[in-house]
Amino acid sequence: MKQIDISTKTGVGLTTIRTMLDGKPISVRCAKAIAEVMGLNYKKSFEPVKRKSVSAATAKRYHALISTVFTHAVYQNIIPVNPCTRVRPPKVNRDEAQYLEEEQIHKMLDLLDSAPEPFRTMTMICMFLGLRRGELCALEWDNIDFGKCLVSVRKNLIASKNGGMFEDTPKNKTSIRDIRVTESILDMLREYKDWQDAYKENVGSLWEDTGKLFTNATGGWLNPSTFSGWFSKFCKKNGFEDVHVHTLRHTSATIMLMNGVPLRVVSQRLGHHDSSTTNNIYAHVIRRADEFAAEALDKAIFTKDSDSKAS
């Protein structure tokens, strides 16, 4: 059976079916539906896998959610106390944000010259604007103001567990933002628009006009995981170790901080809740920038002082 036929008869998304064919785990519900449609014995065709325990960060979010429910119950006099106050959530050890060094950035930009669209432009925009992958895939041409040099982030494209997709508002209120860009970025987008228009003509009546910058082969929504999958293969092929799509966002933030862009501005461009979030994530980068600042001051002041004494 073709993948599209299996998807139609089971209601299981194509992404989930491809995940299964890659040998990766899928839900029991999807596995049973596929086995039934294909006339297979479910227990003989699929092997159960043990689910990994949730991370400390996930457990902490669960704790916060449950605590909020109990707090409201206390407020409504349903229960006398919030039991979550006697439970300590796990401590979350935040890993340092990984970013590309200058040499890696130049190497990647050179390699992207021969990369296929739309992934080439997606990677460039993700790096230069520091967008989340869902924000990137939700961008529409109406969000690009070529006159004012602004890119407006208004939506977030999310892939659901059953293989479908839906649009939502960005991560938080401050994630709805306008990002100023240079003419170089706009020229890149104009060039990409020309490519998309030519591609659209070749597709003809099969093209679905969603207005999105980055689409699938027929103009429909592009699953963020599709971009992540391509980028992962691109990095492995070209020797970039432990580099992911989110590394591009971290790289964008690092470049700004290392070049003296105020923390508040970096936070606004990234769409963080507040500057303290940015400070926590990039504390190691800020320390490094501070070291460079101290060395620059030392060089500027003491070099001039030694020169004046010599004269």
Rosetta silent file (secondary structure, phi, psi, omega in degrees, C-alpha in Angstrom):
SEQUENCE: MKQIDISTKTGVGLTTIRTMLDGKPISVRCAKAIAEVMGLNYKKSFEPVKRKSVSAATAKRYHALISTVFTHAVYQNIIPVNPCTRVRPPKVNRDEAQYLEEEQIHKMLDLLDSAPEPFRTMTMICMFLGLRRGELCALEWDNIDFGKCLVSVRKNLIASKNGGMFEDTPKNKTSIRDIRVTESILDMLREYKDWQDAYKENVGSLWEDTGKLFTNATGGWLNPSTFSGWFSKFCKKNGFEDVHVHTLRHTSATIMLMNGVPLRVVSQRLGHHDSSTTNNIYAHVIRRADEFAAEALDKAIFTKDSDSKAS
SCORE:     score description
SCORE:     0.000 S_00000001
   1 L     0.000  146.895  176.361    0.000    0.000    0.000 S_00000001
   2 L   -76.752  153.801 -178.885    1.088    3.540   -0.645 S_00000001
   3 H   -58.895  -40.840 -178.119    1.765    5.794    2.320 S_00000001
   4 H   -65.582  -33.796  178.423   -1.010    8.188    1.292 S_00000001
   5 H   -68.873  -41.507  177.796   -3.511    5.286    1.140 S_00000001
   6 H   -62.237  -44.290 -179.430   -2.549    4.112    4.617 S_00000001
   7 H   -61.451  -43.264 -178.339   -2.890    7.667    5.913 S_00000001
   8 H   -65.170  -42.090 -175.546   -6.323    8.110    4.326 S_00000001
   9 H   -78.246  -24.737 -176.712   -7.730    4.822    5.632 S_00000001
  10 H  -103.964  -21.962 -174.094   -6.327    5.125    9.161 S_00000001
  11 L    79.964    7.780  178.064   -6.404    8.862    9.786 S_00000001
  12 L   -87.274  133.588 -177.485   -2.727    8.635   10.762 S_00000001
  13 L   -64.831  153.423  179.640   -0.605   11.499    9.488 S_00000001
  14 H   -61.975  -35.007  179.671    2.037   10.951    6.789 S_00000001
  15 H   -62.097  -40.730  178.944    4.736   12.216    9.154 S_00000001
  16 H   -66.272  -39.425  178.968    3.853    9.480   11.661 S_00000001
  17 H   -64.527  -41.260  178.362    3.918    6.840    8.922 S_00000001
  18 H   -67.345  -35.590  176.442    7.345    8.015    7.769 S_00000001
  19 H   -60.520  -42.842  178.230    8.505    7.977   11.390 S_00000001
  20 H   -62.628  -44.448 -178.343    7.402    4.339   11.601 S_00000001
  21 H   -66.888  -23.598  176.212    9.205    3.452    8.355 S_00000001
  22 L   -81.697   -0.302  178.267   12.387    5.023    9.750 S_00000001
  23 L    83.292   16.377 -179.865   12.197    2.530   12.612 S_00000001
  24 L   -98.417  155.961 -176.237   11.273    5.118   15.231 S_00000001
  25 L   -66.040  144.352  171.159    8.542    4.660   17.882 S_00000001
  26 L  -129.724  170.139 -177.003    4.938    5.677   17.235 S_00000001
  27 L   -69.152  156.604  179.112    1.897    5.578   19.515 S_00000001
  28 H   -61.354  -40.915 -179.210    0.060    2.321   20.215 S_00000001
  29 H   -58.937  -46.947 -179.703   -3.139    3.770   18.743 S_00000001
  30 H   -66.062  -40.061 -179.301   -1.468    4.580   15.421 S_00000001
  31 H   -63.118  -42.829  179.803    0.319    1.219   15.308 S_00000001
  32 H   -66.045  -39.702  179.845   -2.926   -0.719   15.834 S_00000001
  33 H   -64.397  -42.526  179.961   -4.746    1.322   13.177 S_00000001
  34 H   -66.325  -43.529 -179.840   -1.986    0.708   10.621 S_00000001
  35 H   -61.431  -41.340 -178.313   -1.816   -3.016   11.418 S_00000001
  36 H   -64.548  -45.626 -178.405   -5.574   -3.380   11.049 S_00000001
  37 H   -65.425  -36.792 -177.303   -5.722   -1.634    7.666 S_00000001
  38 H   -88.970    0.760  178.559   -2.791   -3.621    6.297 S_00000001
  39 L    69.536   33.281 -178.772   -4.096   -6.939    7.628 S_00000001
  40 L  -103.701  157.112  173.039   -1.113   -7.484    9.902 S_00000001
  41 L   -80.764  116.085 -174.414   -0.859   -9.046   13.333 S_00000001
  42 H   -56.552  -47.166 -175.172   -0.266   -6.060   15.612 S_00000001
  43 H   -68.300  -29.863  179.361    1.763   -7.955   18.236 S_00000001
  44 H   -84.062  -24.571 -175.794    3.978   -9.614   15.616 S_00000001
  45 H   -89.439  -26.283 -177.083    4.467   -6.456   13.545 S_00000001
  46 L  -124.885  142.265  179.496    5.272   -4.014   16.332 S_00000001
  47 L  -109.632  125.146 -179.866    7.600   -4.300   19.279 S_00000001
  48 L   -66.796  143.642  177.706    6.750   -2.401   22.477 S_00000001
  49 L  -123.109  146.938  179.147    9.421   -0.023   23.760 S_00000001
  50 L   -75.241  134.498 -179.648    9.884    1.306   27.246 S_00000001
  51 L   -80.393  133.463  178.576    9.060    4.947   27.596 S_00000001
  52 L   -69.829  148.896  177.260   11.852    7.080   28.985 S_00000001
  53 L   -66.336  151.666 -177.362   11.187    8.966   32.196 S_00000001
  54 L   -70.296  155.939 -179.922   10.343   12.620   31.741 S_00000001
  55 L   -73.073  165.660  178.695   13.048   15.233   32.106 S_00000001
  56 H   -61.819  -37.103 -179.760   13.433   17.403   35.191 S_00000001
  57 H   -65.155  -41.051  178.719   12.164   20.409   33.212 S_00000001
  58 H   -66.303  -43.826  178.775    9.013   18.532   32.166 S_00000001
  59 H   -60.247  -37.405 -179.954    8.395   17.311   35.736 S_00000001
  60 H   -67.886  -37.210  177.334    8.741   20.880   36.970 S_00000001
  61 H   -67.448  -39.854  176.937    6.154   22.106   34.441 S_00000001
  62 H   -61.222  -43.647 -179.676    3.763   19.326   35.505 S_00000001
  63 H   -60.892  -43.299 -179.527    4.272   20.325   39.140 S_00000001
  64 H   -64.103  -40.903 -179.676    3.543   23.975   38.354 S_00000001
  65 H   -65.479  -48.232 -179.602    0.362   23.074   36.448 S_00000001
  66 H   -63.901  -39.556  179.220   -0.986   20.756   39.158 S_00000001
  67 H   -62.128  -38.067  178.349   -0.088   23.301   41.849 S_00000001
  68 H   -63.258  -40.354  178.841   -2.081   25.969   39.988 S_00000001
  69 H   -63.323  -46.337 -179.251   -5.133   23.675   39.947 S_00000001
  70 H   -67.737  -35.263  177.249   -4.869   22.972   43.680 S_00000001
  71 H   -61.273  -41.616  177.513   -4.305   26.650   44.473 S_00000001
  72 H   -65.871  -36.779  178.580   -7.575   27.470   42.710 S_00000001
  73 H   -64.540  -37.768  175.806   -9.264   24.626   44.643 S_00000001
  74 H   -64.169  -43.183  179.813   -8.067   26.180   47.927 S_00000001
  75 H   -61.066  -34.012 -179.479   -9.401   29.553   46.792 S_00000001
  76 L   -87.755    6.379 -179.443  -12.801   27.927   46.104 S_00000001
  77 L    60.447   29.165  176.885  -12.783   26.256   49.579 S_00000001
  78 L   -82.399  -38.664  175.893  -12.837   22.815   47.958 S_00000001
  79 L  -131.256  154.220 -176.695   -9.684   21.698   49.815 S_00000001
  80 L   -75.499  -37.922 -176.998   -7.986   23.262   52.884 S_00000001
  81 L  -138.726  160.771  176.369   -4.370   23.332   51.627 S_00000001
  82 L   -87.072  111.230 -178.309   -2.385   22.887   48.413 S_00000001
  83 H   -63.801  -20.473 -178.665   -0.578   19.506   48.709 S_00000001
  84 H   -68.924  -19.051  179.809    2.002   20.632   46.115 S_00000001
  85 H   -68.271  -16.654  179.549    3.510   23.036   48.657 S_00000001
  86 H  -100.453    7.204  178.950    4.937   19.989   50.445 S_00000001
  87 L  -116.492  124.500  179.431    6.498   18.574   47.281 S_00000001
  88 L   -88.276  119.523  177.654    9.814   19.894   46.042 S_00000001
  89 L   -68.683  154.410 -178.388   10.009   19.964   42.231 S_00000001
  90 L   -64.621  151.192  177.455   13.266   18.657   40.724 S_00000001
  91 L   -80.417  130.719 -178.964   16.099   21.049   40.155 S_00000001
  92 L   -97.005  117.903  176.266   16.617   21.841   36.496 S_00000001
  93 L   -89.024  110.555 -178.085   20.243   22.095   35.417 S_00000001
  94 L   -80.190  121.564  176.601   20.316   24.451   32.482 S_00000001
  95 L   -75.320  150.525  177.359   22.873   23.483   29.855 S_00000001
  96 L   -66.377  136.333  179.825   24.885   26.215   28.214 S_00000001
  97 L   -64.220  126.863  179.867   23.376   27.303   24.916 S_00000001
  98 L   -86.887  136.689 -179.403   25.422   25.882   22.035 S_00000001
  99 L  -140.549  163.621  179.722   26.243   28.231   19.182 S_00000001
 100 L   -81.491  136.205  173.750   28.345   28.305   16.030 S_00000001
 101 L   -76.817  167.663 -175.138   31.792   29.848   16.180 S_00000001
 102 H   -56.409  -44.294 -179.475   32.786   32.415   13.544 S_00000001
 103 H   -64.149  -38.223  178.839   34.649   29.874   11.375 S_00000001
 104 H   -66.145  -37.496  179.327   31.676   27.493   11.506 S_00000001
 105 H   -62.272  -47.918 -179.242   29.309   30.272   10.461 S_00000001
 106 H   -63.985  -39.430  178.567   31.387   31.110    7.385 S_00000001
 107 H   -63.311  -44.011 -179.391   31.724   27.427    6.491 S_00000001
 108 H   -65.283  -41.673  179.472   27.967   26.913    6.780 S_00000001
 109 H   -62.072  -38.473  178.136   27.171   29.992    4.680 S_00000001
 110 H   -65.371  -42.444 -178.657   29.495   28.731    1.933 S_00000001
 111 H   -69.485  -29.822 -178.815   27.880   25.286    1.961 S_00000001
 112 H   -68.993  -18.306  178.802   24.382   26.768    1.874 S_00000001
 113 L   -57.554  -32.530 -178.325   25.098   28.267   -1.563 S_00000001
 114 L  -104.788    9.563 -179.815   24.472   24.845   -3.091 S_00000001
 115 L   -79.734  151.843 -178.909   21.675   23.781   -0.706 S_00000001
 116 L   -75.654  152.589  172.080   18.121   23.275   -2.064 S_00000001
 117 L   -85.778  151.250    6.882   15.267   25.682   -1.515 S_00000001
 118 L   -87.820    1.401 -171.988   13.342   26.372    0.599 S_00000001
 119 H   -66.202  -31.470  178.677   15.789   24.982    3.182 S_00000001
 120 H   -59.894  -53.995 -177.899   18.659   27.231    2.116 S_00000001
 121 H   -68.366  -35.152  177.988   16.739   30.448    2.780 S_00000001
 122 H   -58.944  -44.840 -179.740   15.074   28.995    5.886 S_00000001
 123 H   -63.452  -43.096 -179.571   18.466   28.311    7.447 S_00000001
 124 H   -63.541  -46.922 -178.661   19.734   31.795    6.626 S_00000001
 125 H   -65.207  -39.584  179.212   16.626   33.528    8.013 S_00000001
 126 H   -61.611  -39.848 -179.479   16.654   31.353   11.120 S_00000001
 127 H   -71.949  -45.075 -174.876   20.259   32.313   11.806 S_00000001
 128 H   -75.959  -31.325 -176.568   19.940   36.031   11.077 S_00000001
 129 H  -102.635  -13.427  178.280   16.583   36.603   12.799 S_00000001
 130 L    68.080   33.101 -177.690   16.871   34.077   15.632 S_00000001
 131 L   -79.320  152.140  167.513   13.380   32.678   15.035 S_00000001
 132 L   -72.612  155.283 -174.277   11.963   29.532   16.598 S_00000001
 133 H   -65.518  -33.433  177.543   11.296   26.883   13.951 S_00000001
 134 H   -67.523  -37.266  176.808    7.519   27.115   14.424 S_00000001
 135 H   -66.961  -38.867 -179.892    7.642   30.885   13.950 S_00000001
 136 H   -62.881  -47.356 -177.498    9.753   30.403   10.839 S_00000001
 137 H   -71.582  -18.538 -179.755    7.324   27.923    9.259 S_00000001
 138 H   -90.237   -7.756 -177.745    4.337   30.175   10.089 S_00000001
 139 L   -60.999  138.570  176.278    5.756   33.243    8.313 S_00000001
 140 E  -119.592  159.062 -179.805    3.613   34.653    5.510 S_00000001
 141 H   -62.432  -27.400  176.883    4.521   37.084    2.755 S_00000001
 142 H   -67.859  -17.212  178.864    2.123   39.570    4.352 S_00000001
 143 H   -82.649   -5.920 -178.881    4.439   39.543    7.384 S_00000001
 144 E  -102.412  116.043  176.668    7.279   41.047    5.329 S_00000001
 145 E  -103.310   96.763 -177.169    7.238   44.844    5.058 S_00000001
 146 L   -67.922  -27.036 -179.837    9.845   45.602    2.389 S_00000001
 147 L   -73.682  -42.586 -177.198    9.283   49.356    2.742 S_00000001
 148 L   -95.541   -0.349  179.455    9.831   49.564    6.508 S_00000001
 149 L    59.057   48.515 -178.132   12.403   46.726    6.627 S_00000001
 150 E  -127.892  143.157  170.413   10.365   44.750    9.163 S_00000001
 151 E  -116.299  121.755 -176.883    9.495   41.091    9.638 S_00000001
 152 E   -98.195  125.308  176.426    6.401   40.575   11.789 S_00000001
 153 E   -99.185  114.321 -175.032    6.135   37.422   13.905 S_00000001
 154 L  -126.033  -20.975 -175.271    2.453   36.763   14.559 S_00000001
 155 L  -135.198  167.014  177.864    1.935   32.984   14.465 S_00000001
 156 E  -136.834  124.387 -179.664    3.539   29.704   15.456 S_00000001
 157 E   -93.428  124.472 -173.886    3.096   26.496   13.443 S_00000001
 158 E  -120.662  134.935  175.786    2.912   23.425   15.664 S_00000001
 159 E   -92.522  126.391 -179.923    3.032   19.751   14.707 S_00000001
 160 L   -83.823  167.197 -176.175    0.639   17.607   16.743 S_00000001
 161 L   -67.454  -24.995 -178.938    1.440   14.115   17.982 S_00000001
 162 L   -86.828    7.935  176.524   -0.915   12.476   15.465 S_00000001
 163 L    96.283   -5.923  177.735    1.048   13.943   12.556 S_00000001
 164 L   -84.671 -178.002  178.596   -1.229   16.923   11.890 S_00000001
 165 E  -139.312  151.579  174.969   -0.419   20.617   12.208 S_00000001
 166 E  -149.414  154.950  178.971   -2.144   23.663   13.612 S_00000001
 167 E   -97.396  140.996  178.147   -1.406   27.357   13.988 S_00000001
 168 E  -139.956  174.203  173.528   -1.303   29.061   17.352 S_00000001
 169 L   -72.168  158.527  178.606   -0.070   32.314   18.796 S_00000001
 170 L   -58.951  177.142 -170.193    3.664   32.431   19.566 S_00000001
 171 L   -53.556  -42.498  177.846    5.100   31.108   22.837 S_00000001
 172 L  -147.759  177.648 -175.758    4.179   34.190   24.912 S_00000001
 173 H   -59.998  -38.650 -178.678    2.854   37.729   24.450 S_00000001
 174 H   -73.978  -10.191  176.789    6.318   39.185   23.914 S_00000001
 175 H   -76.601  -16.249  172.807    6.927   36.632   21.156 S_00000001
 176 L   -81.523  108.217 -169.031    4.504   38.638   19.003 S_00000001
 177 E  -152.973  164.216  173.519    7.018   41.128   17.687 S_00000001
 178 E  -111.461  128.741 -178.201    8.407   43.105   14.766 S_00000001
 179 E  -112.699  122.893  178.688   12.037   42.459   13.865 S_00000001
 180 E   -77.276  136.880 -179.033   13.985   45.055   11.919 S_00000001
 181 L  -127.820  166.416 -178.736   16.106   43.642    9.108 S_00000001
 182 L   -93.002  170.039  177.143   18.677   44.985    6.670 S_00000001
 183 H   -63.726  -28.739  178.412   18.436   45.394    2.910 S_00000001
 184 H   -62.034  -41.896  178.501   20.703   42.347    2.571 S_00000001
 185 H   -67.343  -41.580  179.791   18.029   40.181    4.204 S_00000001
 186 H   -65.211  -37.911  176.909   15.311   41.748    2.064 S_00000001
 187 H   -63.477  -38.786  177.267   17.343   41.120   -1.093 S_00000001
 188 H   -62.383  -41.551 -179.878   17.658   37.482   -0.034 S_00000001
 189 H   -69.439  -36.298  177.418   13.877   37.283    0.409 S_00000001
 190 H   -63.974  -42.329  178.859   13.259   38.937   -2.982 S_00000001
 191 H   -63.502  -40.809  178.803   15.548   36.377   -4.618 S_00000001
 192 H   -66.858  -37.431  179.249   13.727   33.571   -2.831 S_00000001
 193 H   -62.419  -39.696  176.583   10.343   35.000   -3.902 S_00000001
 194 H   -61.486  -42.569  178.407   11.482   34.843   -7.544 S_00000001
 195 H   -62.909  -44.821 -178.301   12.442   31.189   -7.046 S_00000001
 196 H   -64.112  -39.806  178.920    9.101   30.385   -5.415 S_00000001
 197 H   -62.936  -41.210  178.534    7.125   32.102   -8.194 S_00000001
 198 H   -67.133  -40.168  178.937    8.996   30.093  -10.846 S_00000001
 199 H   -65.379  -39.128 -179.408    8.470   26.879   -8.896 S_00000001
 200 H   -60.723  -39.462  178.872    4.776   27.710   -8.490 S_00000001
 201 H   -64.028  -37.799  179.393    4.375   27.968  -12.281 S_00000001
 202 H   -67.982  -35.748  179.544    5.886   24.519  -12.744 S_00000001
 203 H   -71.946  -34.247  176.522    3.505   22.994  -10.186 S_00000001
 204 H    69.341 -133.851 -174.026    0.531   24.634  -11.890 S_00000001
 205 H   -68.554  -14.604  179.682   -2.982   23.818  -10.667 S_00000001
 206 H   -76.070  -13.693 -176.633   -1.642   21.527   -7.927 S_00000001
 207 L   -71.076  131.012  176.582   -0.261   24.544   -6.062 S_00000001
 208 L  -101.992  114.803 -174.643   -2.120   25.444   -2.856 S_00000001
 209 L   -83.742   91.943  179.273   -1.833   29.182   -2.227 S_00000001
 210 L   -94.024  -10.947 -178.943   -1.415   29.444    1.559 S_00000001
 211 L    79.169    5.374 -178.181    0.578   32.672    1.435 S_00000001
 212 E   -79.213  148.478  173.665    3.408   31.069    3.413 S_00000001
 213 L   -66.239  -48.013 -173.367    7.052   31.902    2.794 S_00000001
 214 L  -117.575  122.274 -172.522    8.146   28.319    3.265 S_00000001
 215 E  -130.841  174.522  171.602    5.932   25.507    2.050 S_00000001
 216 L   -81.497 -168.849 -172.241    5.873   21.853    1.145 S_00000001
 217 L   -64.525  -21.472 -178.447    6.112   20.654   -2.483 S_00000001
 218 L  -116.936   18.211  175.439    2.557   21.799   -3.340 S_00000001
 219 L    91.996   -3.263  179.680    2.387   25.050   -1.385 S_00000001
 220 L   -78.260 -179.156 -179.900    0.853   23.651    1.797 S_00000001
 221 E   -60.299  138.865  178.069    2.108   24.062    5.338 S_00000001
 222 L   -97.867  120.106 -179.743    5.658   22.846    5.902 S_00000001
 223 L   -63.313  127.839  178.378    6.012   20.687    9.012 S_00000001
 224 H   -53.561  -31.917  179.493    8.707   22.181   11.305 S_00000001
 225 H   -67.210  -28.375  177.966   10.054   18.641   11.771 S_00000001
 226 H   -64.500  -42.731  176.913   10.683   18.411    8.026 S_00000001
 227 H   -65.191  -44.523  179.975   13.024   21.397    8.251 S_00000001
 228 H   -60.467  -41.576 -179.891   14.696   19.984   11.378 S_00000001
 229 H   -63.593  -44.155  178.980   15.195   16.632    9.643 S_00000001
 230 H   -64.117  -44.770 -176.449   16.786   18.198    6.573 S_00000001
 231 H   -64.567  -37.836  178.668   19.023   20.454    8.675 S_00000001
 232 H   -61.847  -44.956  178.473   20.158   17.531   10.831 S_00000001
 233 H   -65.179  -39.587  178.724   21.210   15.548    7.735 S_00000001
 234 H   -60.367  -43.479 -178.118   22.904   18.644    6.282 S_00000001
 235 H   -68.862  -42.465  179.221   24.953   19.123    9.455 S_00000001
 236 H   -63.666  -40.496 -179.130   25.990   15.465    9.734 S_00000001
 237 H   -64.798  -32.713 -173.816   27.015   15.389    6.078 S_00000001
 238 L  -107.009   14.300  171.441   29.184   18.491    6.454 S_00000001
 239 L    80.667   21.044  175.107   30.829   17.754    9.790 S_00000001
 240 L   -93.198  105.491 -176.163   28.845   20.009   12.132 S_00000001
 241 L   -86.788  140.313  177.813   28.627   18.000   15.349 S_00000001
 242 L    53.395   38.793  177.312   25.812   18.520   17.867 S_00000001
 243 L  -111.757  128.246 -178.941   24.292   21.298   15.766 S_00000001
 244 L  -127.009  175.258  179.264   20.515   21.584   15.605 S_00000001
 245 H   -56.793  -41.294 -178.306   17.991   24.109   14.293 S_00000001
 246 H   -66.775  -20.071  176.087   17.849   25.792   17.716 S_00000001
 247 H   -61.735  -32.754  178.924   21.633   26.244   17.504 S_00000001
 248 H   -64.196  -40.726  177.630   20.938   28.840   14.796 S_00000001
 249 H   -64.235  -43.892  177.755   18.775   30.827   17.225 S_00000001
 250 H   -63.475  -36.426  179.318   21.495   30.635   19.881 S_00000001
 251 H   -64.518  -43.222  178.649   24.053   31.742   17.297 S_00000001
 252 H   -59.123  -46.034 -179.864   21.977   34.794   16.402 S_00000001
 253 H   -64.143  -41.425 -178.144   21.707   35.786   20.068 S_00000001
 254 H   -64.127  -43.334  179.491   25.422   35.208   20.658 S_00000001
 255 H   -59.393  -43.888 -179.963   26.479   37.354   17.710 S_00000001
 256 H   -63.880  -45.569 -177.727   24.342   40.234   18.983 S_00000001
 257 H   -66.654  -40.364 -179.088   25.621   39.980   22.564 S_00000001
 258 H   -70.241  -18.006  178.108   29.266   39.661   21.523 S_00000001
 259 L  -102.470   18.359  171.046   28.903   42.795   19.402 S_00000001
 260 L    81.472   13.568  177.046   27.583   44.893   22.254 S_00000001
 261 L   -69.550  130.195 -178.141   23.851   44.862   21.463 S_00000001
 262 L   -55.548  144.218 -177.662   22.012   45.684   24.730 S_00000001
 263 H   -55.935  -39.825 -178.738   20.488   42.708   26.528 S_00000001
 264 H   -61.989  -39.916 -179.842   17.008   44.258   26.391 S_00000001
 265 H   -68.230  -42.653  178.034   17.189   44.576   22.589 S_00000001
 266 H   -60.412  -43.958  179.740   18.397   40.981   22.195 S_00000001
 267 H   -60.172  -42.460  179.778   15.557   39.810   24.434 S_00000001
 268 H   -66.092  -42.338 -179.148   12.981   41.702   22.351 S_00000001
 269 H   -66.601  -34.410  179.610   14.288   40.337   19.053 S_00000001
 270 H   -79.208  -18.820 -178.822   14.230   36.767   20.390 S_00000001
 271 L    79.600   29.545  177.630   10.730   37.195   21.809 S_00000001
 272 L   -74.944  158.267 -179.272   11.675   36.230   25.372 S_00000001
 273 L   -60.756  -42.546  175.544    9.287   36.886   28.247 S_00000001
 274 L  -159.179  175.641 -176.016   11.759   39.338   29.795 S_00000001
 275 H   -66.351  -26.278 -179.101   15.461   40.157   29.853 S_00000001
 276 H   -65.468  -32.632  176.651   16.100   37.846   32.808 S_00000001
 277 H   -62.955  -46.546  178.765   15.243   34.855   30.595 S_00000001
 278 H   -62.046  -42.295 -179.338   17.839   35.977   28.048 S_00000001
 279 H   -62.097  -40.436 -179.043   20.353   36.604   30.827 S_00000001
 280 H   -68.257  -41.489 -176.793   19.873   33.108   32.261 S_00000001
 281 H   -70.693  -38.983 -173.136   20.201   31.334   28.901 S_00000001
 282 L  -112.663   31.597 -179.734   23.222   33.299   27.685 S_00000001
 283 H   -58.666  -40.346 -178.610   25.007   33.981   30.984 S_00000001
 284 H   -68.287  -32.542  177.732   28.176   32.289   29.705 S_00000001
 285 H   -70.869  -40.880  179.603   28.119   34.408   26.535 S_00000001
 286 H   -63.986  -39.455  177.219   27.656   37.590   28.547 S_00000001
 287 H   -62.399  -41.261 -179.911   30.630   36.645   30.744 S_00000001
 288 H   -66.300  -40.630  177.674   32.731   36.093   27.648 S_00000001
 289 H   -64.222  -35.771  179.320   31.639   39.440   26.186 S_00000001
 290 H   -66.614  -37.243  177.131   32.529   41.084   29.514 S_00000001
 291 H   -64.013  -42.660  178.230   36.026   39.586   29.331 S_00000001
 292 H   -63.101  -38.140  179.767   36.471   40.987   25.822 S_00000001
 293 H   -64.452  -42.400  179.707   35.274   44.388   27.057 S_00000001
 294 H   -63.710  -42.183  179.046   37.824   44.357   29.894 S_00000001
 295 H   -65.558  -38.151  179.544   40.625   43.433   27.490 S_00000001
 296 H   -65.422  -42.522  178.332   39.561   46.153   25.056 S_00000001
 297 H   -65.048  -42.935  179.366   39.569   48.792   27.813 S_00000001
 298 H   -59.592  -45.140 -178.461   42.926   47.571   29.095 S_00000001
 299 H   -66.480  -42.739 -177.040   44.403   47.749   25.604 S_00000001
 300 H   -68.097  -43.993 -174.963   42.926   51.162   24.824 S_00000001
 301 H   -76.996  -51.511 -173.909   43.887   52.862   28.102 S_00000001
 302 H   -75.387  -26.101  175.119   47.254   51.363   28.896 S_00000001
 303 H   -66.287  -43.282  178.558   48.469   51.438   25.296 S_00000001
 304 H   -66.252  -37.687 -179.431   47.826   55.183   25.132 S_00000001
 305 H   -65.430  -42.507 -179.642   49.429   55.658   28.561 S_00000001
 306 H   -68.966  -34.030  178.735   52.596   53.802   27.560 S_00000001
 307 H   -66.502  -39.117 -178.595   52.752   55.714   24.281 S_00000001
 308 H   -69.455  -36.286  177.947   52.568   59.088   26.076 S_00000001
 309 H   -67.110  -38.080 -178.959   55.353   58.103   28.482 S_00000001
 310 H   -66.153  -34.427 -179.311   57.545   56.971   25.634 S_00000001
 311 L   -77.863    0.000    0.000   57.128   60.306   23.857 S_00000001
